[in-house]
Amino acid sequence: VVMNPVDHPHGGGEGRAPIGRKKPTTPWGYPALGRRSRKRNKYSDSLILCRRK
């Protein structure tokens, strides 16, 4: 991501620098890959009967 550190957690560095964090993050600092982002006890859980494939 070609950005400054104020714009994105992956921003900054010299040249084509790597991410510089343990795991990739969203622009807001939340984990981007592999981590579930939905709340565990959401009110609409009872409305979801089967998983969409």
PDB file of N, CA, C, O and CB in Angstrom:
ATOM      1  N   VAL A   1       0.855  -1.167   0.000  1.00  0.00           N
ATOM      2  CA  VAL A   1       0.000   0.000   0.000  1.00  0.00           C
ATOM      3  C   VAL A   1       0.896   1.224   0.000  1.00  0.00           C
ATOM      4  O   VAL A   1       1.717   1.407   0.899  1.00  0.00           O
ATOM      5  CB  VAL A   1      -0.970   0.001   1.219  1.00  0.00           C
ATOM      6  N   VAL A   2       0.736   2.051  -1.005  1.00  0.00           N
ATOM      7  CA  VAL A   2       1.566   3.244  -1.096  1.00  0.00           C
ATOM      8  C   VAL A   2       0.877   4.360  -0.330  1.00  0.00           C
ATOM      9  O   VAL A   2       0.156   5.176  -0.905  1.00  0.00           O
ATOM     10  CB  VAL A   2       1.819   3.651  -2.581  1.00  0.00           C
ATOM     11  N   MET A   3       1.109   4.383   0.972  1.00  0.00           N
ATOM     12  CA  MET A   3       0.490   5.393   1.823  1.00  0.00           C
ATOM     13  C   MET A   3       1.452   5.761   2.938  1.00  0.00           C
ATOM     14  O   MET A   3       2.461   5.093   3.164  1.00  0.00           O
ATOM     15  CB  MET A   3      -0.855   4.890   2.403  1.00  0.00           C
ATOM     16  N   ASN A   4       1.117   6.825   3.618  1.00  0.00           N
ATOM     17  CA  ASN A   4       1.878   7.228   4.791  1.00  0.00           C
ATOM     18  C   ASN A   4       1.328   6.510   6.020  1.00  0.00           C
ATOM     19  O   ASN A   4       0.203   6.011   6.000  1.00  0.00           O
ATOM     20  CB  ASN A   4       1.828   8.766   4.981  1.00  0.00           C
ATOM     21  N   PRO A   5       2.124   6.459   7.090  1.00  0.00           N
ATOM     22  CA  PRO A   5       1.646   5.771   8.294  1.00  0.00           C
ATOM     23  C   PRO A   5       0.372   6.381   8.881  1.00  0.00           C
ATOM     24  O   PRO A   5      -0.368   5.691   9.582  1.00  0.00           O
ATOM     25  CB  PRO A   5       2.726   5.780   9.341  1.00  0.00           C
ATOM     26  N   VAL A   6       0.107   7.647   8.612  1.00  0.00           N
ATOM     27  CA  VAL A   6      -1.122   8.251   9.136  1.00  0.00           C
ATOM     28  C   VAL A   6      -2.351   7.790   8.361  1.00  0.00           C
ATOM     29  O   VAL A   6      -3.473   7.896   8.855  1.00  0.00           O
ATOM     30  CB  VAL A   6      -1.024   9.772   9.090  1.00  0.00           C
ATOM     31  N   ASP A   7      -2.141   7.275   7.136  1.00  0.00           N
ATOM     32  CA  ASP A   7      -3.251   6.886   6.277  1.00  0.00           C
ATOM     33  C   ASP A   7      -3.637   5.421   6.419  1.00  0.00           C
ATOM     34  O   ASP A   7      -4.807   5.079   6.247  1.00  0.00           O
ATOM     35  CB  ASP A   7      -2.907   7.173   4.852  1.00  0.00           C
ATOM     36  N   HIS A   8      -2.681   4.546   6.729  1.00  0.00           N
ATOM     37  CA  HIS A   8      -2.942   3.108   6.766  1.00  0.00           C
ATOM     38  C   HIS A   8      -1.900   2.442   7.648  1.00  0.00           C
ATOM     39  O   HIS A   8      -0.748   2.874   7.665  1.00  0.00           O
ATOM     40  CB  HIS A   8      -2.930   2.493   5.336  1.00  0.00           C
ATOM     41  N   PRO A   9      -2.280   1.386   8.392  1.00  0.00           N
ATOM     42  CA  PRO A   9      -1.290   0.693   9.227  1.00  0.00           C
ATOM     43  C   PRO A   9      -0.139   0.081   8.439  1.00  0.00           C
ATOM     44  O   PRO A   9       0.935  -0.134   9.001  1.00  0.00           O
ATOM     45  CB  PRO A   9      -1.965  -0.384  10.016  1.00  0.00           C
ATOM     46  N   HIS A  10      -0.334  -0.209   7.135  1.00  0.00           N
ATOM     47  CA  HIS A  10       0.746  -0.770   6.321  1.00  0.00           C
ATOM     48  C   HIS A  10       1.616   0.319   5.701  1.00  0.00           C
ATOM     49  O   HIS A  10       2.598   0.005   5.029  1.00  0.00           O
ATOM     50  CB  HIS A  10       0.169  -1.653   5.224  1.00  0.00           C
ATOM     51  N   GLY A  11       1.284   1.574   5.908  1.00  0.00           N
ATOM     52  CA  GLY A  11       1.979   2.654   5.224  1.00  0.00           C
ATOM     53  C   GLY A  11       3.346   2.946   5.801  1.00  0.00           C
ATOM     54  O   GLY A  11       3.715   2.452   6.867  1.00  0.00           O
ATOM     55  N   GLY A  12       4.092   3.764   5.067  1.00  0.00           N
ATOM     56  CA  GLY A  12       5.411   4.185   5.519  1.00  0.00           C
ATOM     57  C   GLY A  12       6.495   3.200   5.136  1.00  0.00           C
ATOM     58  O   GLY A  12       6.236   2.225   4.431  1.00  0.00           O
ATOM     59  N   GLY A  13       7.710   3.455   5.601  1.00  0.00           N
ATOM     60  CA  GLY A  13       8.842   2.583   5.290  1.00  0.00           C
ATOM     61  C   GLY A  13       9.670   3.126   4.153  1.00  0.00           C
ATOM     62  O   GLY A  13       9.297   4.095   3.493  1.00  0.00           O
ATOM     63  N   GLU A  14      10.789   2.491   3.939  1.00  0.00           N
ATOM     64  CA  GLU A  14      11.718   2.900   2.880  1.00  0.00           C
ATOM     65  C   GLU A  14      11.547   1.999   1.674  1.00  0.00           C
ATOM     66  O   GLU A  14      11.628   0.777   1.796  1.00  0.00           O
ATOM     67  CB  GLU A  14      13.181   2.861   3.379  1.00  0.00           C
ATOM     68  N   GLY A  15      11.312   2.585   0.514  1.00  0.00           N
ATOM     69  CA  GLY A  15      11.183   1.795  -0.711  1.00  0.00           C
ATOM     70  C   GLY A  15       9.959   0.897  -0.662  1.00  0.00           C
ATOM     71  O   GLY A  15       8.896   1.281  -0.174  1.00  0.00           O
ATOM     72  N   ARG A  16      10.142  -0.323  -1.188  1.00  0.00           N
ATOM     73  CA  ARG A  16       9.027  -1.278  -1.196  1.00  0.00           C
ATOM     74  C   ARG A  16       9.113  -2.149   0.050  1.00  0.00           C
ATOM     75  O   ARG A  16       9.406  -3.342  -0.030  1.00  0.00           O
ATOM     76  CB  ARG A  16       9.045  -2.160  -2.488  1.00  0.00           C
ATOM     77  N   ALA A  17       8.861  -1.552   1.174  1.00  0.00           N
ATOM     78  CA  ALA A  17       9.009  -2.225   2.459  1.00  0.00           C
ATOM     79  C   ALA A  17       7.850  -3.193   2.702  1.00  0.00           C
ATOM     80  O   ALA A  17       6.758  -2.992   2.170  1.00  0.00           O
ATOM     81  CB  ALA A  17       9.091  -1.195   3.596  1.00  0.00           C
ATOM     82  N   PRO A  18       8.077  -4.241   3.501  1.00  0.00           N
ATOM     83  CA  PRO A  18       6.979  -5.146   3.846  1.00  0.00           C
ATOM     84  C   PRO A  18       5.996  -4.473   4.803  1.00  0.00           C
ATOM     85  O   PRO A  18       6.131  -3.294   5.130  1.00  0.00           O
ATOM     86  CB  PRO A  18       7.527  -6.438   4.475  1.00  0.00           C
ATOM     87  N   ILE A  19       5.025  -5.233   5.232  1.00  0.00           N
ATOM     88  CA  ILE A  19       3.957  -4.679   6.073  1.00  0.00           C
ATOM     89  C   ILE A  19       4.513  -4.138   7.381  1.00  0.00           C
ATOM     90  O   ILE A  19       4.120  -3.056   7.817  1.00  0.00           O
ATOM     91  CB  ILE A  19       2.892  -5.743   6.359  1.00  0.00           C
ATOM     92  N   GLY A  20       5.415  -4.869   8.007  1.00  0.00           N
ATOM     93  CA  GLY A  20       6.026  -4.396   9.237  1.00  0.00           C
ATOM     94  C   GLY A  20       5.248  -4.731  10.491  1.00  0.00           C
ATOM     95  O   GLY A  20       5.612  -4.289  11.581  1.00  0.00           O
ATOM     96  N   ARG A  21       4.183  -5.505  10.359  1.00  0.00           N
ATOM     97  CA  ARG A  21       3.403  -5.967  11.507  1.00  0.00           C
ATOM     98  C   ARG A  21       3.332  -7.482  11.448  1.00  0.00           C
ATOM     99  O   ARG A  21       3.694  -8.089  10.440  1.00  0.00           O
ATOM    100  CB  ARG A  21       1.968  -5.335  11.522  1.00  0.00           C
ATOM    101  N   LYS A  22       2.864  -8.090  12.532  1.00  0.00           N
ATOM    102  CA  LYS A  22       2.800  -9.554  12.543  1.00  0.00           C
ATOM    103  C   LYS A  22       1.775 -10.076  11.551  1.00  0.00           C
ATOM    104  O   LYS A  22       2.012 -11.085  10.887  1.00  0.00           O
ATOM    105  CB  LYS A  22       2.468 -10.060  13.940  1.00  0.00           C
ATOM    106  N   LYS A  23       0.629  -9.393  11.444  1.00  0.00           N
ATOM    107  CA  LYS A  23      -0.424  -9.835  10.531  1.00  0.00           C
ATOM    108  C   LYS A  23      -0.980  -8.638   9.785  1.00  0.00           C
ATOM    109  O   LYS A  23      -0.968  -7.525  10.310  1.00  0.00           O
ATOM    110  CB  LYS A  23      -1.552 -10.572  11.294  1.00  0.00           C
ATOM    111  N   PRO A  24      -1.472  -8.848   8.553  1.00  0.00           N
ATOM    112  CA  PRO A  24      -2.076  -7.747   7.801  1.00  0.00           C
ATOM    113  C   PRO A  24      -3.300  -7.197   8.522  1.00  0.00           C
ATOM    114  O   PRO A  24      -4.026  -7.931   9.194  1.00  0.00           O
ATOM    115  CB  PRO A  24      -2.460  -8.210   6.391  1.00  0.00           C
ATOM    116  N   THR A  25      -3.513  -5.912   8.374  1.00  0.00           N
ATOM    117  CA  THR A  25      -4.638  -5.271   9.037  1.00  0.00           C
ATOM    118  C   THR A  25      -5.444  -4.445   8.044  1.00  0.00           C
ATOM    119  O   THR A  25      -4.970  -4.111   6.958  1.00  0.00           O
ATOM    120  CB  THR A  25      -4.151  -4.392  10.190  1.00  0.00           C
ATOM    121  N   THR A  26      -6.658  -4.126   8.435  1.00  0.00           N
ATOM    122  CA  THR A  26      -7.500  -3.238   7.651  1.00  0.00           C
ATOM    123  C   THR A  26      -7.033  -1.804   7.879  1.00  0.00           C
ATOM    124  O   THR A  26      -6.201  -1.563   8.753  1.00  0.00           O
ATOM    125  CB  THR A  26      -9.005  -3.408   8.027  1.00  0.00           C
ATOM    126  N   PRO A  27      -7.550  -0.854   7.114  1.00  0.00           N
ATOM    127  CA  PRO A  27      -7.168   0.543   7.346  1.00  0.00           C
ATOM    128  C   PRO A  27      -7.517   1.040   8.741  1.00  0.00           C
ATOM    129  O   PRO A  27      -6.978   2.056   9.181  1.00  0.00           O
ATOM    130  CB  PRO A  27      -7.831   1.426   6.329  1.00  0.00           C
ATOM    131  N   TRP A  28      -8.403   0.351   9.442  1.00  0.00           N
ATOM    132  CA  TRP A  28      -8.806   0.763  10.792  1.00  0.00           C
ATOM    133  C   TRP A  28      -8.066   0.000  11.875  1.00  0.00           C
ATOM    134  O   TRP A  28      -8.328   0.207  13.060  1.00  0.00           O
ATOM    135  CB  TRP A  28     -10.296   0.574  10.971  1.00  0.00           C
ATOM    136  N   GLY A  29      -7.137  -0.889  11.491  1.00  0.00           N
ATOM    137  CA  GLY A  29      -6.303  -1.575  12.466  1.00  0.00           C
ATOM    138  C   GLY A  29      -6.798  -2.928  12.913  1.00  0.00           C
ATOM    139  O   GLY A  29      -6.177  -3.546  13.777  1.00  0.00           O
ATOM    140  N   TYR A  30      -7.908  -3.418  12.352  1.00  0.00           N
ATOM    141  CA  TYR A  30      -8.410  -4.737  12.730  1.00  0.00           C
ATOM    142  C   TYR A  30      -7.724  -5.811  11.898  1.00  0.00           C
ATOM    143  O   TYR A  30      -7.291  -5.518  10.784  1.00  0.00           O
ATOM    144  CB  TYR A  30      -9.942  -4.812  12.553  1.00  0.00           C
ATOM    145  N   PRO A  31      -7.605  -7.049  12.390  1.00  0.00           N
ATOM    146  CA  PRO A  31      -6.972  -8.119  11.609  1.00  0.00           C
ATOM    147  C   PRO A  31      -7.721  -8.359  10.302  1.00  0.00           C
ATOM    148  O   PRO A  31      -8.951  -8.356  10.273  1.00  0.00           O
ATOM    149  CB  PRO A  31      -6.913  -9.421  12.428  1.00  0.00           C
ATOM    150  N   ALA A  32      -6.961  -8.571   9.209  1.00  0.00           N
ATOM    151  CA  ALA A  32      -7.573  -8.656   7.887  1.00  0.00           C
ATOM    152  C   ALA A  32      -7.745 -10.088   7.407  1.00  0.00           C
ATOM    153  O   ALA A  32      -8.681 -10.355   6.654  1.00  0.00           O
ATOM    154  CB  ALA A  32      -6.750  -7.892   6.894  1.00  0.00           C
ATOM    155  N   LEU A  33      -6.895 -11.011   7.801  1.00  0.00           N
ATOM    156  CA  LEU A  33      -6.945 -12.362   7.252  1.00  0.00           C
ATOM    157  C   LEU A  33      -7.130 -13.381   8.365  1.00  0.00           C
ATOM    158  O   LEU A  33      -6.387 -13.378   9.347  1.00  0.00           O
ATOM    159  CB  LEU A  33      -5.670 -12.670   6.454  1.00  0.00           C
ATOM    160  N   GLY A  34      -8.119 -14.250   8.214  1.00  0.00           N
ATOM    161  CA  GLY A  34      -8.285 -15.380   9.110  1.00  0.00           C
ATOM    162  C   GLY A  34      -9.020 -15.100  10.399  1.00  0.00           C
ATOM    163  O   GLY A  34      -9.449 -16.041  11.067  1.00  0.00           O
ATOM    164  N   ARG A  35      -9.181 -13.871  10.770  1.00  0.00           N
ATOM    165  CA  ARG A  35      -9.812 -13.536  12.042  1.00  0.00           C
ATOM    166  C   ARG A  35     -11.280 -13.232  11.811  1.00  0.00           C
ATOM    167  O   ARG A  35     -11.621 -12.482  10.897  1.00  0.00           O
ATOM    168  CB  ARG A  35      -9.107 -12.337  12.716  1.00  0.00           C
ATOM    169  N   ARG A  36     -12.145 -13.800  12.622  1.00  0.00           N
ATOM    170  CA  ARG A  36     -13.574 -13.519  12.507  1.00  0.00           C
ATOM    171  C   ARG A  36     -13.861 -12.130  13.061  1.00  0.00           C
ATOM    172  O   ARG A  36     -13.318 -11.744  14.096  1.00  0.00           O
ATOM    173  CB  ARG A  36     -14.415 -14.592  13.253  1.00  0.00           C
ATOM    174  N   SER A  37     -14.699 -11.396  12.385  1.00  0.00           N
ATOM    175  CA  SER A  37     -14.976 -10.025  12.800  1.00  0.00           C
ATOM    176  C   SER A  37     -16.402  -9.840  13.312  1.00  0.00           C
ATOM    177  O   SER A  37     -16.748  -8.770  13.812  1.00  0.00           O
ATOM    178  CB  SER A  37     -14.728  -9.083  11.649  1.00  0.00           C
ATOM    179  N   ARG A  38     -17.226 -10.873  13.190  1.00  0.00           N
ATOM    180  CA  ARG A  38     -18.612 -10.754  13.649  1.00  0.00           C
ATOM    181  C   ARG A  38     -18.685 -10.987  15.152  1.00  0.00           C
ATOM    182  O   ARG A  38     -17.947 -11.807  15.697  1.00  0.00           O
ATOM    183  CB  ARG A  38     -19.526 -11.753  12.903  1.00  0.00           C
ATOM    184  N   LYS A  39     -19.587 -10.255  15.823  1.00  0.00           N
ATOM    185  CA  LYS A  39     -19.763 -10.422  17.264  1.00  0.00           C
ATOM    186  C   LYS A  39     -20.389 -11.779  17.561  1.00  0.00           C
ATOM    187  O   LYS A  39     -21.200 -12.280  16.782  1.00  0.00           O
ATOM    188  CB  LYS A  39     -20.634  -9.289  17.843  1.00  0.00           C
ATOM    189  N   ARG A  40     -20.010 -12.369  18.693  1.00  0.00           N
ATOM    190  CA  ARG A  40     -20.444 -13.727  19.000  1.00  0.00           C
ATOM    191  C   ARG A  40     -21.930 -13.821  19.339  1.00  0.00           C
ATOM    192  O   ARG A  40     -22.588 -14.778  18.932  1.00  0.00           O
ATOM    193  CB  ARG A  40     -19.636 -14.267  20.145  1.00  0.00           C
ATOM    194  N   ASN A  41     -22.459 -12.871  20.057  1.00  0.00           N
ATOM    195  CA  ASN A  41     -23.862 -12.936  20.483  1.00  0.00           C
ATOM    196  C   ASN A  41     -24.696 -11.869  19.787  1.00  0.00           C
ATOM    197  O   ASN A  41     -25.361 -11.059  20.432  1.00  0.00           O
ATOM    198  CB  ASN A  41     -23.970 -12.774  22.006  1.00  0.00           C
ATOM    199  N   LYS A  42     -24.646 -11.885  18.467  1.00  0.00           N
ATOM    200  CA  LYS A  42     -25.401 -10.896  17.711  1.00  0.00           C
ATOM    201  C   LYS A  42     -26.891 -11.268  17.712  1.00  0.00           C
ATOM    202  O   LYS A  42     -27.248 -12.446  17.700  1.00  0.00           O
ATOM    203  CB  LYS A  42     -24.861 -10.789  16.260  1.00  0.00           C
ATOM    204  N   TYR A  43     -27.746 -10.248  17.726  1.00  0.00           N
ATOM    205  CA  TYR A  43     -29.179 -10.503  17.852  1.00  0.00           C
ATOM    206  C   TYR A  43     -29.732 -11.287  16.672  1.00  0.00           C
ATOM    207  O   TYR A  43     -30.714 -12.013  16.830  1.00  0.00           O
ATOM    208  CB  TYR A  43     -29.928  -9.196  17.989  1.00  0.00           C
ATOM    209  N   SER A  44     -29.126 -11.161  15.483  1.00  0.00           N
ATOM    210  CA  SER A  44     -29.665 -11.832  14.302  1.00  0.00           C
ATOM    211  C   SER A  44     -29.143 -13.257  14.145  1.00  0.00           C
ATOM    212  O   SER A  44     -29.436 -13.898  13.136  1.00  0.00           O
ATOM    213  CB  SER A  44     -29.334 -11.034  13.064  1.00  0.00           C
ATOM    214  N   ASP A  45     -28.374 -13.778  15.115  1.00  0.00           N
ATOM    215  CA  ASP A  45     -27.899 -15.158  15.018  1.00  0.00           C
ATOM    216  C   ASP A  45     -29.066 -16.140  14.960  1.00  0.00           C
ATOM    217  O   ASP A  45     -28.984 -17.168  14.288  1.00  0.00           O
ATOM    218  CB  ASP A  45     -26.990 -15.493  16.206  1.00  0.00           C
ATOM    219  N   SER A  46     -30.148 -15.824  15.662  1.00  0.00           N
ATOM    220  CA  SER A  46     -31.289 -16.738  15.672  1.00  0.00           C
ATOM    221  C   SER A  46     -32.027 -16.733  14.341  1.00  0.00           C
ATOM    222  O   SER A  46     -32.791 -17.656  14.057  1.00  0.00           O
ATOM    223  CB  SER A  46     -32.248 -16.370  16.794  1.00  0.00           C
ATOM    224  N   LEU A  47     -31.811 -15.713  13.523  1.00  0.00           N
ATOM    225  CA  LEU A  47     -32.485 -15.631  12.227  1.00  0.00           C
ATOM    226  C   LEU A  47     -31.732 -16.383  11.142  1.00  0.00           C
ATOM    227  O   LEU A  47     -32.304 -16.693  10.097  1.00  0.00           O
ATOM    228  CB  LEU A  47     -32.655 -14.183  11.819  1.00  0.00           C
ATOM    229  N   ILE A  48     -30.455 -16.681  11.372  1.00  0.00           N
ATOM    230  CA  ILE A  48     -29.641 -17.379  10.379  1.00  0.00           C
ATOM    231  C   ILE A  48     -29.803 -18.873  10.613  1.00  0.00           C
ATOM    232  O   ILE A  48     -29.345 -19.396  11.628  1.00  0.00           O
ATOM    233  CB  ILE A  48     -28.131 -16.952  10.465  1.00  0.00           C
ATOM    234  N   LEU A  49     -30.450 -19.560   9.684  1.00  0.00           N
ATOM    235  CA  LEU A  49     -30.739 -20.981   9.861  1.00  0.00           C
ATOM    236  C   LEU A  49     -29.683 -21.868   9.223  1.00  0.00           C
ATOM    237  O   LEU A  49     -29.296 -22.881   9.805  1.00  0.00           O
ATOM    238  CB  LEU A  49     -32.093 -21.310   9.283  1.00  0.00           C
ATOM    239  N   CYS A  50     -29.213 -21.505   8.039  1.00  0.00           N
ATOM    240  CA  CYS A  50     -28.172 -22.318   7.410  1.00  0.00           C
ATOM    241  C   CYS A  50     -27.195 -21.399   6.687  1.00  0.00           C
ATOM    242  O   CYS A  50     -27.532 -20.281   6.299  1.00  0.00           O
ATOM    243  CB  CYS A  50     -28.789 -23.356   6.424  1.00  0.00           C
ATOM    244  N   ARG A  51     -26.001 -21.894   6.521  1.00  0.00           N
ATOM    245  CA  ARG A  51     -24.917 -21.133   5.921  1.00  0.00           C
ATOM    246  C   ARG A  51     -25.082 -21.093   4.411  1.00  0.00           C
ATOM    247  O   ARG A  51     -25.399 -22.110   3.793  1.00  0.00           O
ATOM    248  CB  ARG A  51     -23.557 -21.733   6.299  1.00  0.00           C
ATOM    249  N   ARG A  52     -24.871 -19.935   3.817  1.00  0.00           N
ATOM    250  CA  ARG A  52     -24.917 -19.811   2.361  1.00  0.00           C
ATOM    251  C   ARG A  52     -23.614 -20.307   1.783  1.00  0.00           C
ATOM    252  O   ARG A  52     -22.550 -19.945   2.286  1.00  0.00           O
ATOM    253  CB  ARG A  52     -25.186 -18.350   1.927  1.00  0.00           C
ATOM    254  N   LYS A  53     -23.656 -21.121   0.747  1.00  0.00           N
ATOM    255  CA  LYS A  53     -22.427 -21.622   0.135  1.00  0.00           C
ATOM    256  C   LYS A  53     -22.064 -20.805  -1.078  1.00  0.00           C
ATOM    257  O   LYS A  53     -21.055 -21.079  -1.728  1.00  0.00           O
ATOM    258  CB  LYS A  53     -22.570 -23.087  -0.247  1.00  0.00           C
TER     259      LYS A  53
END
